[in-house]
Structures are given as C-alpha cells and as structure tokens.
C-alpha cells in the first residue's frame, strides 16, 4: 500500500494529467473548486490536500468515467495522520519534511556529497559539527533536534526490510577537519562498520578522478518498489534540500550518479582508504 505522502503525489500527478488532457487551465480548475489556480497547482504537486468535495468537482470537470473514479478516491488521504518527524515541525522545513516522508517509504536511496560524509552514515558528533556551522547558523537547541532527526532517519538502514543505500563522497570529505581528529577518526571507523551492512554501499571518488571529483552540489535520488511511483530527487542548496520535480531533471540526476559512480573507487579500495585515513588521525 502506498504511503500517505506517495498517495498524495500519485493523486496530484493523475489530476494534472487529466486536466492537461482536457486542455483546462489552472485558473478554470481553480474557479470550479471555488479556489484559484495556485491552489490547484499545489494540489497537483502534493503541497496541498485534495478534499472529497474538490475531487468530485474534478470528476465532473475532467469527465472522469465512473469506472475510473474509485481508484482516484482510494488516493485521498486525511490530514490527521501523524508521523514521528512531525514532532520536529519547528526545526525542519517543508522540503526536508518531504524528503524524510518519502525516504521513509523508499526502497532505495542514492546520495552523492562532494565535501561531507553522506547524512545516513554520519556519527552523532560529526553530524552535530556539520549542522552547527555554515550558512544556516543554527542555535544549539535546533542543532540538537536536527541531529536527533538524522539519527532517527538512520534507523532505516537497520529495519527488517532496510533501505538499500548507495552513498558516494569525494576524497575531500575525508580530509576536511570536521569537529577535530577524534571526531574524524570515529567517523572513519563508523563508515567501515556501516559498509559491512549488506544493504549499504559507500564509495569514494579519489582526487585523481579529475572532473568527476569536482561536481559541486550534493544530491539525493529515491526509488520505490511500486512502478506507479516515479523516482524523486533533491539537490543541496544554501537553504537546504531543493526538489527537482521534472522527469527530465530526474533522468539527468540518475545519469550523473552513474557517471560519478563509474569514477569512484571500489568498496574494497574505499575501505582501505578509510583505514589509512583513520590511522593517520
């Protein structure tokens, strides 16, 4: 069964397809539900809920056959559902909330980070050092909350049906002094432990890889078991995770990840590099 978030995404995508097939504008659809075009757009992009009343109007406006309506009704969700991450609503923005919600239901995640260790593989001290510095300049209370959120997300790697996680970082991530030598040594050893999990792959792009080691922005791709659910992708920005919604963009990110992976060391070579780095610290 699709999760709360994926059902909203699937319903929004289907409604957009129906509207565009009929050549109906956002403004016309908005007027029909006694709203406006931006509201319809938010519903189609799963940023706003579709009410049963709105759905009934869309059925009429888009001339949806009766035999096709039950499938769409099944995608309606209620606002009362609560998830663990909602306890941190004051500390995480809407884009990160969406990432966490979809990550929680994903079968596979692919993450690339040019300068830091990927989030699901970070130790508590390393995560605290990363989150506590930089553009956002969080206060200590918020840093603590965000570290807790990251630890909660990491549980996905050890569930009964764990997330398959392919993570890549550049060699630079091993050399930036994040939190001091003790924190970095612990982080290197933690990576070796996590790489022993059958569902986790971590690889390093060495400096010698040239241009493939110089990709500037980190990004994440999520994949799902159900073929009805397309991949989701986000890139890293100063303000946090930025969704990349179009199918073209997602194809580009999948291709870029494959290109970066082709330049990365093997898991065994990466493990040897991590051992050398931990000893040097």
Secondary structure, 3 states (H helix, E strand, C coil): CCCHHHHHHHHHHHHHHHHHHCCCCHHHHHHHCCCCHHHHHHHHCCCCCCCHHHHHHHHHHCCCCHHHHHHHHCCCCCCCCCCHHHHHCCCCCHHHHHHHHHHCCCCEEEEEECCCCCHHHCCHHHHHHHHCCCCCCCCHHHHHHHHHHHHHHHHHHHCCCCCEEEEEEEHHHHCCCCCCHHHHHHHHHHHHHHHCCCCEEEEEECHHHHHHHCCCCCEEEEECCCCCCCCEEEEEECCEEEEECCHHHHHHHHHHHHHHHHHCCCHHHHHHHHHHHHHHC
